[in-house]
Amino acid sequence: MSGMVLAGLAAGLVPTQAAAQDDSRLRKLEAEIRALQRAVFPGGDSRYFEPEVDTSRAQPQQPPVGTPSSTALTDVLARLEAIEAQLARLTARSEENANAIMQLNEEMEMMKNSSGSSIPSGSPLPPSGATSSGSRPSGVIPVPEQGGGELPAVAQGGSQPANAPAQAGPSPERVAAVKAIAKPSSGDAGEDEYVYGFRLWDAKFYPEAEQQLALFLEKYPDHWRASYGRNLLGRAYMDDGKPREAARYFLDNYQADKSGARAPDSLLYLAEAMTALGDTSRACIALAEFGDTYPALATGRLQKEYENNRARVDCN
């Protein structure tokens, strides 16, 4: 009898233990499934997924799923694209200015040839009144011994009309004033020739300065003052009321050496000469070329001159 009771108890315990084991395995599987769901679907609905964090405190906001984050690489790529676009615009603008300057040079050559001049571009103009054989024209002012060379005798006030009667020569006062300007003797012959031309220009003897500076450029074309000389020769013609002749030297000086000491100055003076001739379009071309080629000078040493030239013309 007791054996049957024990057997019955054992039979009753076996299903109970098996059920407990199955329930434990079921709970374990459910926990693993929930963990997997949280890993696959973060931030899921709490009705289906139990939170594993303390919900009593505010949690940091998570970015929306699928929203790309900005990284250092994407920032660099965006900046590179902007730089490439800016370089493309600058390259196009530079090419346009180069073509415009080339066209300006060609048209000035045509104007020079149509006037009957056979002087190649870049060479100094002959002195006013000089003959083809190089002999002294009538009425030349002899320069004092310390000055050396000769200066053309041009009356005060610049060139004369073609139908005006030839004058016998400059006034005695002008002769004396020119002789009073000393030519330096520093040991550098090229420097002395340039400085003497500068002194004549500074004293407002513009035709004499034109002759002297042309002589300097002819004798010392490779001197370190050559850029100064071409620019000053153009200024002498401008001050003498000859913007067309001045423009030629300003353009030559810029094209001869864009890195020359006075090349940027000549480009601004070229714009001024074109403005004086009423050629607004070419003045704007020169100003645009200056702004693109010499941006540091446009906001530095030559800022005032650049802004003054821009104020004189409408380049819109």
C-alpha positions as CSV (number, residue, x, y, z in Angstrom):
1,M,0.0,0.0,0.0
2,S,2.7,2.4,0.9
3,G,4.5,1.5,-2.3
4,M,1.6,2.6,-4.4
5,V,1.4,5.9,-2.5
6,L,5.0,6.6,-3.1
7,A,4.6,5.7,-6.8
8,G,1.7,8.0,-7.1
9,L,3.5,10.8,-5.4
10,A,6.5,10.3,-7.8
11,A,4.2,10.3,-10.8
12,G,2.7,13.6,-9.6
13,L,6.1,15.2,-9.0
14,V,7.5,14.4,-12.4
15,P,5.0,16.5,-14.4
16,T,5.3,19.3,-11.9
17,Q,9.1,19.5,-12.2
18,A,8.9,19.3,-16.0
19,A,6.4,22.2,-16.1
20,A,8.7,24.2,-13.8
21,Q,11.6,23.6,-16.2
22,D,9.6,24.6,-19.2
23,D,8.4,27.7,-17.6
24,S,11.9,28.7,-16.7
25,R,13.1,28.1,-20.2
26,L,10.1,30.1,-21.5
27,R,10.9,33.1,-19.3
28,K,14.6,32.9,-20.4
29,L,13.6,32.8,-24.1
30,E,11.2,35.8,-23.6
31,A,13.9,37.8,-21.9
32,E,16.3,37.1,-24.8
33,I,13.7,38.0,-27.4
34,R,13.0,41.3,-25.6
35,A,16.7,42.0,-25.4
36,L,17.0,41.3,-29.1
37,Q,14.1,43.5,-29.9
38,R,15.6,46.4,-27.9
39,A,18.8,46.0,-29.8
40,V,17.1,46.0,-33.2
41,F,14.4,48.6,-32.4
42,P,15.9,51.1,-29.9
43,G,13.5,53.5,-28.3
44,G,10.5,51.1,-28.9
45,D,7.1,51.5,-27.3
46,S,7.1,50.7,-23.6
47,R,3.9,48.8,-24.0
48,Y,5.9,46.0,-25.7
49,F,9.5,46.5,-24.5
50,E,10.4,47.0,-20.9
51,P,12.8,49.8,-20.3
52,E,16.2,48.9,-18.9
53,V,16.9,52.4,-17.6
54,D,15.5,54.6,-14.9
55,T,12.6,56.4,-16.4
56,S,12.1,58.6,-13.4
57,R,14.8,61.0,-14.7
58,A,14.9,62.9,-18.0
59,Q,16.9,61.1,-20.7
60,P,19.0,62.8,-23.4
61,Q,17.2,63.3,-26.7
62,Q,18.2,60.8,-29.4
63,P,18.5,62.0,-33.0
64,P,15.7,60.7,-35.3
65,V,16.4,57.4,-36.9
66,G,17.8,57.9,-40.4
67,T,19.1,61.4,-39.9
68,P,22.7,61.6,-41.1
69,S,25.1,63.4,-38.7
70,S,27.6,66.1,-39.9
71,T,31.2,64.9,-39.7
72,A,34.6,66.5,-40.2
73,L,34.8,64.7,-43.6
74,T,31.6,66.2,-44.9
75,D,32.6,69.7,-43.7
76,V,35.9,69.4,-45.5
77,L,34.2,68.2,-48.7
78,A,31.7,71.1,-48.6
79,R,34.6,73.6,-48.2
80,L,36.5,72.0,-51.0
81,E,33.5,72.3,-53.3
82,A,33.1,76.0,-52.4
83,I,36.9,76.7,-53.0
84,E,36.7,74.9,-56.4
85,A,33.7,77.0,-57.4
86,Q,35.5,80.2,-56.4
87,L,38.7,79.2,-58.3
88,A,36.6,78.5,-61.4
89,R,35.1,82.0,-61.2
90,L,38.5,83.6,-60.6
91,T,40.0,81.7,-63.5
92,A,37.2,82.8,-65.9
93,R,37.5,86.4,-64.7
94,S,41.3,86.3,-65.2
95,E,40.9,85.0,-68.7
96,E,38.4,87.7,-69.6
97,N,40.7,90.4,-68.4
98,A,43.7,88.9,-70.2
99,N,41.8,88.9,-73.4
100,A,40.6,92.5,-72.9
101,I,44.1,93.7,-72.2
102,M,45.4,91.9,-75.3
103,Q,42.6,93.6,-77.4
104,L,43.5,96.9,-75.9
105,N,47.1,96.5,-76.8
106,E,46.3,95.5,-80.4
107,E,44.0,98.5,-80.8
108,M,46.7,100.9,-79.4
109,E,49.2,99.4,-81.9
110,M,46.7,100.0,-84.7
111,M,46.3,103.6,-83.6
112,K,50.0,104.0,-83.4
113,N,50.6,102.6,-86.9
114,S,47.8,104.7,-88.4
115,S,49.5,107.8,-87.1
116,G,52.5,106.9,-89.3
117,S,54.8,105.9,-86.5
118,S,57.3,103.1,-87.2
119,I,58.6,102.8,-83.7
120,P,58.2,99.2,-82.3
121,S,56.2,98.8,-79.2
122,G,58.2,99.3,-76.0
123,S,60.8,101.6,-77.5
124,P,61.0,105.2,-76.3
125,L,59.4,107.9,-78.4
126,P,61.8,110.2,-80.4
127,P,62.3,113.7,-78.9
128,S,60.0,116.4,-80.1
129,G,61.5,117.9,-83.3
130,A,64.3,115.2,-83.7
131,T,65.3,114.4,-87.3
132,S,65.7,110.9,-88.7
133,S,69.4,111.2,-89.0
134,G,69.7,112.0,-85.3
135,S,71.2,115.5,-85.8
136,R,70.4,118.2,-83.3
137,P,67.1,120.0,-84.1
138,S,67.1,123.7,-84.2
139,G,66.8,125.5,-80.9
140,V,68.3,122.8,-78.5
141,I,69.1,124.0,-75.0
142,P,72.7,123.1,-74.2
143,V,72.8,121.4,-70.8
144,P,75.4,122.6,-68.3
145,E,78.6,120.6,-68.1
146,Q,77.4,118.9,-64.9
147,G,74.2,117.8,-66.6
148,G,75.6,116.4,-69.8
149,G,73.6,115.6,-73.0
150,E,71.0,117.8,-74.7
151,L,67.4,118.7,-74.1
152,P,64.9,119.7,-76.8
153,A,64.0,123.3,-76.9
154,V,60.3,123.3,-76.3
155,A,58.5,126.5,-75.2
156,Q,56.6,126.6,-72.0
157,G,53.1,125.3,-72.4
158,G,53.9,122.1,-74.4
159,S,53.5,121.2,-78.1
160,Q,52.3,123.7,-80.7
161,P,49.6,123.3,-83.3
162,A,50.7,122.0,-86.7
163,N,50.0,125.4,-88.4
164,A,51.7,127.5,-85.8
165,P,54.9,129.3,-86.9
166,A,58.1,127.8,-85.6
167,Q,59.6,129.6,-82.6
168,A,63.2,130.7,-82.6
169,G,63.8,129.0,-79.2
170,P,62.9,129.0,-75.5
171,S,63.0,132.1,-73.5
172,P,66.2,133.0,-71.7
173,E,64.4,132.4,-68.4
174,R,63.5,128.9,-69.3
175,V,67.1,128.2,-70.5
176,A,68.4,129.4,-67.2
177,A,65.9,127.4,-65.2
178,V,66.8,124.2,-67.0
179,K,70.5,124.8,-66.5
180,A,69.9,125.3,-62.8
181,I,68.7,121.7,-62.4
182,A,71.8,119.7,-61.5
183,K,72.4,116.2,-62.7
184,P,73.6,113.9,-59.9
185,S,76.8,112.0,-60.0
186,S,76.5,109.0,-57.8
187,G,78.7,106.6,-59.7
188,D,75.7,104.7,-61.2
189,A,75.3,106.3,-64.6
190,G,71.8,104.8,-65.2
191,E,70.6,106.0,-61.8
192,D,71.9,109.5,-62.5
193,E,70.1,109.7,-65.9
194,Y,66.8,108.6,-64.2
195,V,67.1,111.0,-61.3
196,Y,67.9,113.8,-63.6
197,G,64.8,113.1,-65.6
198,F,62.8,113.0,-62.3
199,R,64.2,116.4,-61.3
200,L,63.1,117.9,-64.6
201,W,59.6,116.4,-64.2
202,D,59.4,117.5,-60.6
203,A,60.3,121.0,-61.8
204,K,57.4,120.8,-64.3
205,F,59.7,120.9,-67.3
206,Y,57.7,118.1,-68.9
207,P,59.0,118.1,-72.5
208,E,62.6,118.1,-71.2
209,A,61.7,115.3,-68.8
210,E,60.3,113.3,-71.7
211,Q,63.5,113.7,-73.6
212,Q,65.7,112.8,-70.6
213,L,63.6,109.8,-69.6
214,A,63.5,108.4,-73.1
215,L,67.3,108.8,-73.2
216,F,67.6,106.8,-70.0
217,L,65.4,104.0,-71.3
218,E,67.3,103.8,-74.6
219,K,70.7,103.6,-72.9
220,Y,69.8,101.5,-69.9
221,P,66.7,99.3,-70.8
222,D,67.7,96.6,-68.2
223,H,68.4,99.0,-65.4
224,W,66.6,98.3,-62.1
225,R,65.0,101.8,-62.5
226,A,63.5,100.9,-65.9
227,S,60.0,100.3,-64.4
228,Y,60.3,103.6,-62.7
229,G,61.5,105.3,-65.9
230,R,58.6,104.0,-68.1
231,N,56.0,104.9,-65.5
232,L,57.5,108.4,-65.0
233,L,57.7,109.0,-68.8
234,G,54.0,108.2,-69.0
235,R,53.3,110.6,-66.2
236,A,55.3,113.3,-67.9
237,Y,53.2,112.9,-71.0
238,M,50.0,113.0,-68.9
239,D,51.1,116.2,-67.2
240,D,52.0,117.6,-70.6
241,G,48.5,117.1,-71.7
242,K,49.1,114.0,-73.9
243,P,47.1,111.1,-72.5
244,R,47.3,109.1,-75.7
245,E,51.1,109.0,-75.7
246,A,51.1,108.4,-71.9
247,A,48.8,105.4,-72.3
248,R,51.3,103.7,-74.5
249,Y,54.1,103.9,-71.9
250,F,51.8,102.8,-69.1
251,L,50.6,99.8,-71.0
252,D,54.2,98.9,-72.1
253,N,55.4,99.2,-68.5
254,Y,52.7,96.8,-67.2
255,Q,53.2,94.3,-69.9
256,A,57.0,94.4,-69.8
257,D,57.1,93.2,-66.2
258,K,54.0,92.8,-64.2
259,S,56.1,92.3,-61.1
260,G,58.0,95.5,-61.7
261,A,58.2,98.2,-59.0
262,R,55.8,100.6,-60.9
263,A,53.8,98.1,-63.0
264,P,50.7,98.4,-60.7
265,D,51.0,102.2,-60.7
266,S,51.1,102.2,-64.5
267,L,48.0,100.1,-64.7
268,L,46.1,102.7,-62.6
269,Y,47.5,105.5,-64.7
270,L,46.4,103.7,-67.8
271,A,42.9,103.8,-66.5
272,E,43.3,107.5,-65.8
273,A,44.6,108.1,-69.3
274,M,41.7,106.1,-70.9
275,T,39.3,108.1,-68.8
276,A,40.9,111.4,-70.0
277,L,40.4,110.1,-73.6
278,G,36.7,109.4,-72.9
279,D,37.3,105.6,-73.3
280,T,35.3,104.3,-70.3
281,S,35.3,100.7,-71.3
282,R,39.1,100.4,-71.5
283,A,39.4,102.3,-68.3
284,C,37.2,99.7,-66.6
285,I,39.2,96.9,-68.2
286,A,42.4,98.4,-66.7
287,L,40.8,98.8,-63.3
288,A,39.4,95.2,-63.3
289,E,42.9,93.9,-64.2
290,F,44.4,95.9,-61.4
291,G,41.9,94.6,-58.8
292,D,42.5,91.0,-59.9
293,T,46.3,91.2,-60.3
294,Y,47.2,93.4,-57.3
295,P,44.5,92.8,-54.6
296,A,46.9,93.6,-51.8
297,L,47.8,97.0,-53.3
298,A,44.1,97.7,-54.0
299,T,43.6,97.7,-50.2
300,G,47.1,98.9,-49.3
301,R,49.6,101.4,-50.8
302,L,47.4,102.2,-53.9
303,Q,44.0,102.0,-52.3
304,K,43.3,105.8,-52.5
305,E,44.4,106.0,-56.2
306,Y,42.3,102.9,-57.0
307,E,39.2,104.2,-55.4
308,N,39.6,107.6,-57.0
309,N,39.9,106.1,-60.5
310,R,36.8,103.9,-59.8
311,A,34.9,106.9,-58.7
312,R,35.6,108.7,-62.1
313,V,34.0,106.0,-64.3
314,D,30.9,103.9,-64.2
315,C,31.9,100.2,-64.7
316,N,28.6,98.6,-63.9
